[in-house]
Amino acid sequence: MTLRQQLQNRNISEHGDRQITVECVHKAIPYGNACRELIHTADALAATPFAWSLKTLICYDIFHATEKILAGSDDPVPHFISILQDNAELLKAAAFRTEAYTQMPSQAFETLEQETGSHYGNLFNKFDEEHYFDEPLRLLRTRLERNRFDFSFMRGKRALDAGCGAGRYTFALRSLGFEEVVGLDCSIEGIAHAQQTADSCTMDGVSFTQSSVLDIPFADASFDFVFSNGVLHHTRDMQKGIEELLRVLKPGGKGFLYLIESPGGIFWDCIETLRAVMRDVPYESARRQFALMGVPAHRCFYILDHIMVPINIRSRPEQVEQMLQEAGAVSVRRLTRGTDFDRIERIHRQMPFCDVKYGVGENRYFFEKP
Ligand SMILES: C[S@@+](CC[C@H](N)C(=O)[O-])C[C@H]1O[C@@H](n2cnc3c(N)ncnc32)[C@H](O)[C@@H]1O
């Protein structure tokens, strides 16, 4: 069976994969039972605004506390289990109150792209300047430098940022040296925000267009560089997306692709467990709760990004390599370095318990078109 067939066989409905599979609860993993118990406890709550707030609250607490134990040097497993158990207890204690509130209507979307686009468009729209302009530039420069990307390649070249969100990396690519950068995304809100930013700043050579990465509205061989950072794993057909990237790339052109990874250790098992906990919480309710708690916009994005998006498919490195090769890419190279904050960099530095914490680390790839 080809990878495309395997992906198509996943139970992805018109509204994404909300029948979420949490792999760790089916495996003999020491924290699997605690994850299962938490999900069952969350499932037992009635669908009310109070329950949604509570779930969002524990989502924040579990994500934040897990991040802390991943940054430490102790064995993370016993700590992770107690975080899950404490929060399951909290949900149980509050369960009796949830019947008292009426249900708030949740937002209906006509297509998966609209839902995904609205999710991200509403998360990206309140970033401050540091997190919109400065941080992405720093992160991208470090990722490219530490993996020996030739920056002189950028001079006079045209790049595509496929799935640009609100454009933070589109501006970073232009600042790093590309002559022209086009940002493309299905998000109406994301593109409107990006366009507004472009109109109000002095940087030239940046433009935006609203479209799907599965049907890129540019002719074959239109770009010298294609960049897709954390996008195709949220679509129905990753292989088609990769084929589109290769189609619009010129012969001799280069590409950068980031796709989320499997196996992914506690980092991804935590996110998958929280996807199951949060699957009936309306987007607006979660965002409002985070805002009430004073969580800054970039943190809100970082936490809710994968937890609330309809499709979130993790790939093994060999699957990504197979997809790239099937689409005609050559010189496919997995990046082994990242920023200090990246999982792959922590693995590179052989920090303690890396396997159990992070699995194989991010799938970031360079590739070329022959
Ligand atoms: C995690 S965000 C990444 C955004 C940007 N690359 C960045 O790193 O800031 C994923 C983006 O993919 C976009 N996206 C998802 N499916 C898409 C599709 N079929 N076509 C175009 N964009 C899509 C979403 O709207 C969202 O902006």
The ligand as an SDF file (V2000), in Angstrom:
LIG
                    3D

 27 29  0  0  0  0  0  0  0  0999 V2000
    0.9450   25.8770   12.0110 C   0  0  0  0  0  0  0  0  0  0  0  0
    0.4270   27.0850   10.8870 S   0  0  0  0  0  0  0  0  0  0  0  0
    1.9930   27.5020   10.1660 C   0  0  0  0  0  0  0  0  0  0  0  0
    1.9930   28.8530    9.5030 C   0  0  0  0  0  0  0  0  0  0  0  0
    3.3660   29.3380    9.0410 C   0  0  0  0  0  0  0  0  0  0  0  0
    3.9810   28.4380    8.1290 N   0  0  0  0  0  0  0  0  0  0  0  0
    4.2540   29.5730   10.2450 C   0  0  0  0  0  0  0  0  0  0  0  0
    5.1270   28.7490   10.5000 O   0  0  0  0  0  0  0  0  0  0  0  0
    4.0350   30.5830   10.9150 O   0  0  0  0  0  0  0  0  0  0  0  0
   -0.3200   26.1190    9.5940 C   0  0  0  0  0  0  0  0  0  0  0  0
   -0.8390   26.9670    8.4540 C   0  0  0  0  0  0  0  0  0  0  0  0
   -1.2300   26.0990    7.3830 O   0  0  0  0  0  0  0  0  0  0  0  0
   -2.3820   26.6430    6.7750 C   0  0  0  0  0  0  0  0  0  0  0  0
   -3.0410   25.6040    5.9940 N   0  0  0  0  0  0  0  0  0  0  0  0
   -3.5590   24.4330    6.4220 C   0  0  0  0  0  0  0  0  0  0  0  0
   -4.1090   23.7610    5.3950 N   0  0  0  0  0  0  0  0  0  0  0  0
   -3.9160   24.5100    4.2790 C   0  0  0  0  0  0  0  0  0  0  0  0
   -4.2380   24.3540    2.9040 C   0  0  0  0  0  0  0  0  0  0  0  0
   -4.8730   23.2810    2.4400 N   0  0  0  0  0  0  0  0  0  0  0  0
   -3.8840   25.3390    2.0470 N   0  0  0  0  0  0  0  0  0  0  0  0
   -3.2280   26.4500    2.4790 C   0  0  0  0  0  0  0  0  0  0  0  0
   -2.8930   26.6490    3.7690 N   0  0  0  0  0  0  0  0  0  0  0  0
   -3.2170   25.6910    4.6600 C   0  0  0  0  0  0  0  0  0  0  0  0
   -3.1840   27.1560    7.9440 C   0  0  0  0  0  0  0  0  0  0  0  0
   -4.1820   28.0750    7.5680 O   0  0  0  0  0  0  0  0  0  0  0  0
   -2.0920   27.7600    8.8120 C   0  0  0  0  0  0  0  0  0  0  0  0
   -1.9000   29.1190    8.5320 O   0  0  0  0  0  0  0  0  0  0  0  0
  1  2  1  0
  2  3  1  0
  2 10  1  0
  3  4  1  0
  4  5  1  0
  5  6  1  0
  5  7  1  0
  7  8  2  0
  7  9  1  0
 10 11  1  0
 11 12  1  0
 11 26  1  0
 12 13  1  0
 13 14  1  0
 13 24  1  0
 14 15  1  0
 14 23  1  0
 15 16  2  0
 16 17  1  0
 17 18  1  0
 17 23  2  0
 18 19  1  0
 18 20  2  0
 20 21  1  0
 21 22  2  0
 22 23  1  0
 24 25  1  0
 24 26  1  0
 26 27  1  0
M  CHG  2   2   1   9  -1
M  END
$$$$
